[in-house]
Amino acid sequence: MSETPRTDQMEKLAYWFNDDMTPVCESRFVRSLERELNAANAIIRQQQLLNEENLRLQDRIKRLDEALAWYETKVSDCNRQGPEGDAARDALAKDYGRKAKEAKP
């Protein structure tokens, strides 16, 4: 089977110039192929944009996870200090907020 069955079918119906070597296809057929090609290219471009956005979001999630792990480690250290660690925890909360903002794209 041919890779281009529709074109092959239309070629049988094409007009031929006098030299019997130059087929001319119907413009309606060629336009339909062009519309299909444009639609396929639009889908490909959209998929590429979605892939880029997905990578950007995965990177942001990774940065937020790192900031959260840092914060949880520091809070754990402050909890070992007991009640005197309250001020340190408050400072850490501010630092975590700053780190989370830095993790934004």
Protein Blocks (a to p, Z undefined) as FASTA:
>chain_A
ZZblmlmmmmmmpccdfkopaccddfklmmmmmmmmmmmmmmmmmmmmmmmmmmmmmmmm
mmmmmmmmmmmmmmmmmmmnommlmmmmmmmmmmmmmmmmmmpZZ
